[in-house]
């Protein structure tokens, strides 16, 4: 990346000068700057600039008005030399690689060149570098139709081409399984782009998913016919034919695999600072210990504000080539005003960064720590654990392998790490006088800075704040604490914001959160604080405090702001967080019933489900910290309301550790406040979580508590809902009698409830009857549900039961009707899977294969895994009917693994039985008997008599 100013146009416009963000609020200023940046170092004529800025309605004094805009833009950028005046226009004097649009084109060209020379690893890195630059639609907040029409189509087309070229490289490297989820998304978002479909078909075929590859072609064929009235290209038709016959040229390449690397991660190193100064001995010493010796851990110990983090980050960047498997970074917040970073959260983030699927991360910290050590074994990685206050914060994160090294920063020497783990401490003191002078020269220019450095105590943090205070003030000197002077020099509004921001319990905050907290438009005030170095904009749009500055701000707040104002600000911040979570819930999981909310006012600006997910991902640490702080310090209702509103997101993202923490904090807050409805809701929340974890005894315990509380409150609807969920826990654990009892109690309570609620109970009772082999009872329950709620689900379930009863024509009628009505992906997949099973029963194997493949494509990648399990079993039966026994065995084994992972008991038994059958067909008699015996044993445990008997016959 080029040094100096940085400009971003691939998404909302961003400008960074000397590491600080410059906000251009005027849309015409953004349009003017974008017009100049898109043609760097070239004169852009006045006529073109006027067209780009004003369109068809230029001002009366065109040239004079444009000159005024240029003057204001120069002032905003702080460097008049960036925009040069020419005879007939203006020129932006800037390195093209300082503009992300040009850097993107450069990286794409490097990728193409490397690919042409068959340097696939370099090509992959270059293409990935190009794609990482995109943050949204190009020029998304630049109000210029001419600029957009001139540049957006070209850059967007290049983006699509880079996606295609990178995936070609991944396929050539044999990474076909890795790109399938991405290709599903690309074909969904760009359904007419045939190259993505061709890549998806090839990747699926190489993953032994031939049926899905063929279905992808049929789906494209339908789409092209419906929307354009054309057929797929000759190239795609040839690929389709090659897949049909299993052509050898489609086989995956044989490549020498590199050691497994950690994927790109949000936990990678913070940016290195451009004006790093001094510390040459420290850099050499730390580098030598980490890279050259046998020291596994180096602790940088020193007072606050001495620059430990900056030094650690510099060394980590210098050593990146020595640790090719990546770096992990975390701020442990050991000395923060609020609670330190939660250990479960940190471990979970590390595991996700190392590629562990969310649903495979255990909820227990010890198990997570063991998994982390196992994943790091054999890797060459560097871990930077920042701001640790005690050895116990660090120990669960240690890799335990000589190939991985650790840098820890702390105010203490953490002697426990020295004694037990062989750590070496490198003390970090204040700057030498020469280092202080060098830094001040970089920040303020040449001069005699000895007295200023002395007044700052040669402390790097104080030196930077002092330099920011003195910048542009020739007649001012430092006569006290630089931080105190910097604060005193601020106008009242940013002073007040600085004080109130110390209330933020999490690691960072946005301008929106700051505005809610202080009841002001905080964006400009934050810019003032950032210029004064009192806050830092760590990444665009997100700010944070140094620990010492937040403590100073908190001291000022206690002295200057009344308790009522502090409480009002804290409540306003929580209200902002709750409104944000509620807005995301409306977009992501509107069907989940939530506790009544006390939040009011406008929600954060979130318009789409993608924006909602991004907002929750970014704010998750702050939300968890807010819930914990509200539980401890009040207002208590915010703790349980936030925890309740957040549970849908935690379920979707499978953030098990965070879910456990927030539910417990919400429960404790409700119990302390004696708020029985909230206490019941939190017990139900924990019951659902423990069901997700397969800890059925704990799940039953929390569900029972919730039922008892709702009964005491006289809330029959809520009690019935929990009973319905409890029945699922008993079904998953194999206690089918208890499951049936819970469902019957649920239905008894729902006699006068809305039809949808009663039908849900009947669905579950019917499914339980299917598992028990009571098909006549299932038909009766599903028929009653259909009469109450004639929707897609009720038609699907009745169709399934009728099929099992042998009434195929009636079953088909209901299943076809379900497809006509439409459903969510999991519901549609269930319908298609039942139609596939029906076609198989009728001897129509090709139709069955097509239907089952469509069903699996809807749920295989991140969808409902219980439906995916059932669909794989049906696909296995179809493959067996087609004499493709190896593929059938693979499908049954996949279904078995998923069923066991999610605790789907009857699915586990069905998969074992079918696996036993196909293993027998493959003449693997011993393996077949073993699978059948396991199925019989498990069927007996679960009370699944029909399945147990069939398994015993096989055994």
LUMTILUM-692952 format. One record per residue (C-alpha): z, x, y; residue in one letter. Coordinates in steps of 0.5 Angstrom, whole numbers, plus 2048, in hexadecimal, padded with zeros to 3 digits. Example, Ala and Ser with C-alpha at 12.3 -4.5 7.8 and 13.67 -1.06 7.14 Angstrom:
8108197F7a80E81B7FEs
***
This chain:
800800800x7FE802807x80480580Bx806802812x8047FA814x8037F580Ex7FF7EF80Fx7FF7E9809x7FA7E480Ax7F97E2802x7FE7DC803x8027DB80Ax8017E080Fx8067E680Fx8077EB813x80C7F1812x80D7F7817x8127FD816x8147F9810x8167F3814x8127EC814x80F7EA81Ax80E7E281Bx8087DF81Fx80A7D8820x8047D6824x7FE7D481Fx7F97D7824x7FC7DD824x7FC7DD81Cx7F47DB81Dx7F37E1822x7F67E681Dx7F37E4817x7EC7E481Ax7EE7EC81Cx7F17EE815x7EB7EB811x7E67F0815x7EB7F6816x7E97FC81Ax7E27F881Cx7E17F4823x7E27ED822x7DE7EA828x7E17E582Dx7DD7DF82Bx7DF7E0824x7E67E0825x7E67DA82Ax7E27D6824x7E87D881Fx7ED7D7824x7EB7D0827x7E57CE823x7E17C9827x7E67C882Dx7E77CE830x7EB7CF837x7E77CF83Ex7E97D683Fx7E77D9838x7E77E0839x7ED7E083Ex7F17DB839x7EF7E0833x7F27E6837x7F87E3838x7F97E1831x7F77E882Fx7FC7EB834x8027E6830x8007E882Ax8007F082Cx8077EE82Ex8097EB828x8077F1824x80A7F6828x8057FB828x7FF7F982Dx7FB7FF82Ax7FA7FB824x7F57F6827x7F07FA82Bx7EB7F7831x7E47F8830x7DE7F6835x7DC7EF831x7E37EE82Dx7E97F182Ax7EA7F6824x7F07F681Fx7F27FD81Ex7F57FD817x7F4800810x7F17FB80Cx7F57FC806x7FB7F980Bx7F87F380Ax7F97EF804x7F27EC804x7EF7F3804x7F47F67FFx7F27F07FAx7EB7F27FBx7EC7F97FAx7F17F87F4x7EB7F47F1x7E67F97F2x7EA7FE7EEx7EB7FA7E9x7E47F87E8x7E38007E8x7E88017E3x7E67FC7DEx7DE7FE7DFx7E18057DDx7E58027D7x7EB8047DAx7EF7FE7D8x7F67FF7DAx7F48027E1x7F07FB7E2x7F57F77DFx7FA7FA7E4x7F57FA7EAx7F37F27E9x7FB7F17E8x7FC7F47EFx7F77F07F2x7F97E97EFx8007EB7F1x7FE7EB7F9x7FD7E37F8x8027DF7FBx7FE7D87FCx7F87D67FFx7F57DB803x7F67DA80Bx7FA7D4809x7FE7D3810x7F87D6814x7F57D0818x7EE7D2818x7E97CE815x7E37D3816x7E87D9813x7E97D580Dx7E27D380Cx7E07DA80Dx7E57DE809x7E97D9804x7E37D87FFx7E17DF7FEx7E87E17FDx7EA7DC7F9x7E47DD7F4x7E67E47F4x7ED7E27F2x7EA7DE7ECx7E57E47EAx7EB7E87EAx7EF7E47E5x7E97E47E1x7E87EB7E1x7EF7EC7E0x7EF7E87DAx7E97EB7D7x7ED7F27D7x7F37EE7D4x7EF7EC7CEx7EC7F37CDx7F37F67CDx7F47F17C7x7F97ED7CBx7F67E67CAx7FD7E27C8x8007E47CFx7FA7E17D3x7FA7DA7CFx7FF7D77D4x7FC7DA7DAx7F57D77D8x7F87D07D6x7FA7D07DEx7F37D37E0x7EF7CE7DCx7F37C87DFx7F37CA7E6x7EC7CC7E6x7E97C87E1x7E17C97E2x7E27D17E2x7DF7D27DBx7E17D97DBx7E87D77DAx7E67D37D5x7E37D87D1x7E87DD7D2x7ED7D77CFx7E97D67C9x7E97DD7C7x7F07DE7C8x7F27D87C4x7ED7DA7BFx7F07E17BFx7F77DE7BEx7F57DB7B8x7F57D47BCx7ED7D27BAx7EE7CB7BAx7F17CB7C1x7EB7D07C3x7E67CB7C1x7EA7C57C4x7EA7C97CBx7E27C97CAx7E27C27C9x7E77C07CFx7E27C57D3x7DC7C17D1x7DF7BA7D3x7E17BD7DAx7DB7BF7DBx7D77B97D9x7DC7B47DDx7DC7B87E3x7D57BC7E4x7D17B87DEx7CF7BF7DBx7D07C37D5x7D47C97D4x7D07D07D5x7CC7D37CFx7D17D97CFx7D77D47CEx7D37D07C9x7D27D77C5x7D97D87C5x7DB7D27C2x7D67D37BDx7D97DA7BBx7E07D77BBx7DE7D27B6x7DB7D77B1x7E17DC7B3x7DC7E17B5x7DE7E87B4x7DC7EA7BBx7E27E67BEx7E77EA7BAx7ED7ED7BFx7EC7F47C1x7F07F97BDx7F47FD7C2x7F98027C3x7FF7FE7C6x8038017CBx80A8007CAx80D7FA7CCx80E7F97D4x8127F57D8x80E7F07DCx80E7F07E3x8157ED7E5x8187EA7ECx81E7EF7EAx8197F57ECx81B7FA7F1x81C7F97F8x8177FC7FDx8188037FFx819804806x81480880Ax81980B80Fx81D80E809x82181480Cx82581A809x82981A803x82481F800x82A8227FCx82C81C7F9x82581A7F7x8248207F3x82B8207F0x82A8187EEx82381A7ECx8258207E7x82B81C7E4x8278167E3x8208197E1x8228207DEx8298207DBx82D81C7D6x8318187DBx82F8107D9x83380D7E0x8338107E7x83880D7EBx83780D7F3x83E80C7F6x83F80C7FDx842808803x83E801806x83880280Ax83780A808x830808805x8318087FDx82C8027FCx827806800x82880C7FCx8288097F5x8228057F7x81E80B7F9x82080F7F3x81E80A7EFx8178097F2x8168117F1x8188107EAx81380A7E8x80E80F7E4x8148117E0x81680A7DEx80F8077DCx8128017D9x8157FF7E0x81B7FE7E4x8207F87E5x8247F77EBx82A7F37EDx82F7F27F2x8367F17EFx8397EF7F5x83F7F27F3x8427F37FBx83F7EC7FDx8437E7801x8427E27FCx8427E27F4x83E7E87F1x8387E77EDx8397E37E7x8387E87E1x8357E27DDx8307E17E2x82E7E97E3x82E7EA7DBx8297E37DBx8257E67E0x8247ED7DDx8227EA7D6x81D7E57D9x81A7EB7DDx8197EF7D6x8157E97D4x81B7E57D0x8197DD7D0x81E7D97D3x81F7D57CDx8217DB7C9x8267DE7CEx82D7DD7CBx8337DA7D0x8387DF7CEx8397E57D2x83A7E97CCx8347E77C9x8307E87CFx8337EF7D0x8317F17C8x82A7EE7C9x8297F27CFx82B7F87CCx8267F77C6x8207F57CBx8227FC7CFx8228007C8x81C8057C8x81A8037CFx8198087D5x81C8047DBx8218057E1x8268007E3x8298007EAx82F7FC7EAx8317FB7F1x8387FA7F5x83C7FA7EEx8447F97F0x8477FB7E9x8447FE7E2x8457F77DFx83F7F47E3x83B7FA7E1x83C7FA7D9x8397F47D7x8327F77DAx8327FE7D7x82C7FF7D3x8308037CEx82A8087CCx82880F7CFx82180D7D1x8248087D6x82880B7DCx82C8077E1x82E8087E9x8348047EBx8368047F2x83D8027F4x8428047F9x8478077F4x84580C7EFx8468077E9x84A80C7E4x84A8077DFx8428097DEx8448107DEx8498107D9x84580B7D4x83E80C7D5x83D8137D8x83B8117DFx83A8167E4x83D8157EBx8398177F1x83D8167F8x8398137FEx83C815805x83A81480Cx83481780Ex83481F810x83381F818x82B822817x82A81C812x82D817818x82981A81Dx82281A819x823812817x82581181Fx81E815821x81A81181Cx81D80A81Fx81E80C826x819812827x81B819829x82181A82Dx82881D82Dx82B818828x83281C826x83781882Ax834811828x834814820x83B816821x83D80F824x83A80C81Ex83E81081Ax838813816x83880C812x83080A811x832803812x835804818x82F80981Ax82A803819x82E7FE81Dx82F802823x828804823x8257FD823x82A7FC828x82880182Dx82080082Bx81D7FF832x823800836x82380683Ax82980583Ex82E803838x832807834x83780682Ex83E806830x84180382Ax840800823x8387FF823x8397F981Fx83E7F6824x8397F882Ax8337F5826x8377EF825x8397EF82Cx8327F082Fx8307E982Cx82F7E382Fx8347DD82Dx82F7DA828x82E7E0824x8357E2824x8377DB822x8327DB81Cx8347E281Ax83C7E0819x83A7D9815x8357DD811x83B7E080Ex83D7D980Ax8377DA806x83A7DB7FFx8337DE7FBx82F7E47FCx82A7E2801x8287DC806x8227D9809x8207D7810x8217D080Dx8287D180Ax82A7D5811x8277CF815x82B7CA811x8327CE811x8327CF819x82E7C981Bx8297CD81Fx8227CF81Ex8247D681Bx81D7D981Ax81D7DD820x8247DE820x8237E281Ax81E7E681Cx8227E8822x8287EA81Dx8237EE819x8207F281Fx8287F3820x8287F5819x82E7F0818x82A7ED812x8257F080Ex81E7EC80Cx81E7EE805x8187EA803x8147E6807x8187E0809x81E7E2806x8247E5809x82A7E9807x8307ED80Ax8337F3809x83A7F2806x83E7F680Cx83A7F1811x83B7EB80Dx8437ED80Dx8427EE815x83F7E8816x8447E4812x84A7E7816x8467E581Cx8457DE81Ax84D7DD818x84E7E081Fx8497DC823x8477D581Fx84C7D081Ex84E7CE817x84A7C7818x8447CA81Ax8447CF814x8457C9810x8407C5813x83B7CB812x83D7CC80Bx83C7C5809x8357C580Dx8337CB809x8357C7802x8317C1805x82B7C5806x82C7C87FFx82D7C17FCx8277BE7FFx8237C37FDx8257C37F6x8247BB7F6x81D7BC7F9x81B7C07F3x81E7BC7EEx81A7B67F1x8147BA7F0x8157BE7E9x81A7B97E5x81A7B27E9x81C7AE7E3x8237B27E2x8287AD7E4x82D7B17E9x8347B07ECx8347AC7F3x8337B17F9x8377B37FFx8317B7802x82D7B4808x8287B680Dx8217BA80Cx8207BE806x81C7C5806x8157C5806x8137C47FFx80C7C07FDx80A7C27F6x80D7C37F0x80B7CA7F0x80F7CB7F7x8157C87F4x8157CD7EEx8147D37F2x81A7D07F7x81F7CF7F1x81D7D67EEx81E7D97F5x8247D67F7x8277D67F0x82D7DB7F1x82E7D87F8x82F7D17F5x8347D47EFx8387D87F4x8387D17F8x83B7CD7F2x8407D27F1x8427D37F8x8437CB7F9x8477CA7F2x84C7D07F5x84C7CE7FCx8497C77FDx8467C27FEx8477C17F7x8427BB7F7x83C7C07F9x83E7C47F2x83C7BF7EDx8377BC7F1x8337C27F2x8357C47EAx8327BD7E8x82C7BD7EDx82A7C47EAx82B7C37E3x8247C07E2x8217C77E5x8267CB7E0x8237C77DAx81C7C87DCx81D7CF7DDx8227D07D8x8277D47DCx82C7D37D7x8317D87DAx8307D57E1x8317CE7DEx8377CF7DAx83A7D27E1x8387CD7E6x83A7C77E1x8417CA7E0x8427CB7E7x8407C47E8x8457C27E3x84B7C67E6x84A7C37EDx8497BC7EAx8507BD7E6x8547C07ECx8517BA7F0x8537B57EBx84C7B27ECx84B7AE7E5x8437AD7E6x8417B47E8x8467B67E2x8427B27DDx83B7B47E0x83D7BB7DFx8407BA7D8x8397B77D6x8367BD7DAx8397C27D5x8387BD7CFx8317BE7D0x8317C57D2x8357C77CBx8307C27C7x82A7C77CAx82E7CD7C8x82F7CA7C1x8377CA7C2x8377C37BFx83F7C37BEx8407C47C6x83A7C07C7x83E7BA7C4x8457BC7C7x8427BB7CEx83E7B57CDx8447B27CAx8487B47D0x8427B07D4x8427AA7D0x84A7AA7D1x84A7AA7D9x8447A57D9x8477A07D5x84E7A17DAx8497A07E0x84679A7DDx83F79D7DEx83B79A7D7x83479D7D9x8377A47DAx83B7A37D4x8357A17D0x8317A67D2x8357AB7D0x8367A87C9x82E7A87C9x82F7B07CAx8347B17C5x8307AE7C0x82B7B37C1x8317B87C0x8337B57B9x82B7B57B7x82A7BC7B9x8317BE7B5x82F7BA7AFx8347B57B0x82F7AF7AFx8357AA7AEx8387AC7B4x8327AC7B8x8307A57B5x8377A27B7x8377A57BEx8307A27BFx83279B7BDx83879C7C2x83379D7C7x82F7977C6x8357937C5x8377957CDx8307947CFx82F78D7CDx82E78B7D4x82B7917D7x8247927DAx81F7927D4x81D7997D5x82479B7D3x8247977CDx81D7997CBx8207A07CBx82579F7C7x82179B7C2x81C7A17C2x8217A67C0x8247A17BBx81D7A17B8x81C7A87B8x8227A97B4x8207A47AFx81A7A87AEx81E7AE7ADx8227AA7A8x81C7A77A4x81D7A07A6x81679F7A9x8177977A9x81D7987ADx81979C7B2x8137977B2x8187927B4x81C7967BAx8157997BDx8127927BDx81878F7C1x8187957C5x8107937C6x81278C7C8x81778F7CDx8137947D0x80C7947CFx80A79B7D1x8077A17CEx80D7A47CAx80E79D7C7x80779D7C4x8077A47C2x80E7A37BEx80C79C7BBx80579F7B9x8097A57B5x80D7A07B1x80779C7AFx8037A27ADx8097A47A9x80979D7A6x80279E7A4x8007997A9x7FA79D7ACx7F67987B0x7FC7967B3x7FF79D7B5x7F879F7B8x7F87997BCx7FF79B7BFx7FD7A27C0x7F67A17C3x7FA79C7C8x7FF7A27CAx7F97A67CBx7F67A17D0x7FD7A07D4x7FE7A87D5x8047AC7D4x8077B27D6x8057B87D2x80A7B87CDx8097B17CCx8027B17CBx8027B77C6x8077B27C2x8017AD7C2x7FC7B27C0x8007B57BBx8017AE7B8x7FA7AD7B8x7F87B37B5x7FD7B27AFx7FA7AB7AFx7F37AE7AEx7F57B37A9x7F87AD7A5x7F17AA7A5x7ED7B07A3x7EA7B27AAx7ED7B97AAx7E87BC7B0x7EA7B67B5x7F17B77B3x7F17BF7B4x7EE7BD7BBx7F37B87BDx7F97BD7BAx7F67C37BEx7F67BF7C5x7FD7BC7C3x7FF7C47C2x7FC7C67C9x8007C17CDx8077C47CAx8067CB7C7x8077CF7CEx80E7CD7D1x80D7C57CFx8127C17CAx8137C57C5x8157C07C0x80E7BD7C1x80B7C37C0x80F7C47B9x80D7BE7B7x8067BF7B9x8057C67B5x8087C37AFx8027BD7AFx7FD7C37B1x7FF7C77ABx7FE7C17A7x7F77C07AAx7F67C77A8x7F87C77A1x7F47C17A0x7EE7C57A3x7F07CB79Ex7F27CF7A3x7F97D17A0x7FA7D87A4x7FA7D47AAx7FE7CE7A8x8037D37A6x8037D67ACx8047CF7B0x80A7CD7ABx80D7D47ADx80D7D37B4x80F7CC7B4x8157CE7B0x8177D37B5x8177CF7BAx81A7C97B7x8207CE7B5x8207D17BCx8217CA7C0x8257C77BAx8207C27B8x8237C07B1x81E7BC7AEx8187C07B0x81B7C67ADx81C7C27A6x8157BF7A7x8127C67A9x8167C97A3x8137C479Ex80C7C57A0x80C7CD7A0x80F7CC799x8097C8797x8047CD79Bx8077D3798x8067D0791x7FF7CF792x7FF7D6794x8027D878Dx8087DB791x80D7D778Cx8137DB78Ex8127DA795x8107D3794x8177D1790x81B7D5795x8187D079Bx8197CA796x8207CC795x8227CD79Cx81F7C679Ex8237C3798x8297C679Ax8287C47A2x8267BD7A0x82C7BC79Cx8307BF7A2x82D7BA7A7x82D7B47A3x8257B47A2x8257B179Bx81D7B079Bx81C7B779Dx8217BA799x81E7B6793x8177B9794x81A7C0795x81D7C078Fx8177BE78Bx8147C478Ex8197C878Cx
***
